[in-house]
């Protein structure tokens, strides 16, 4: 329920900003899609920044595992457990 309330509040805030800067809502499809892309990119700026502030490395594999699924909406493939090779 909290998620829905936060989402509604964010939508109201965006509506107020649209009214203040005189942008009609709903925005034209291209403008709306570019805005959504900006939101996705902006959302992914925070996790690497937090890692850097904590002194942790930001590697490509970490970015691929943590950020890419949020951007693309596709869950990362689970890592396959490979058993150690058995010697005869």
LINLINRA-V668407 format. One record per helix or strand. SS is the DSSP state (2 for helix, 1 for strand). FROM is the first residue (numbers start at 0). TO is the last residue. Records with the same first field share a line. If there is no record, write none. Layout:
BEGIN
SS: FROM-TO + FROM-TO
END
This chain:
BEGIN
2: 1-19 + 28-52 + 59-65 + 67-71
END
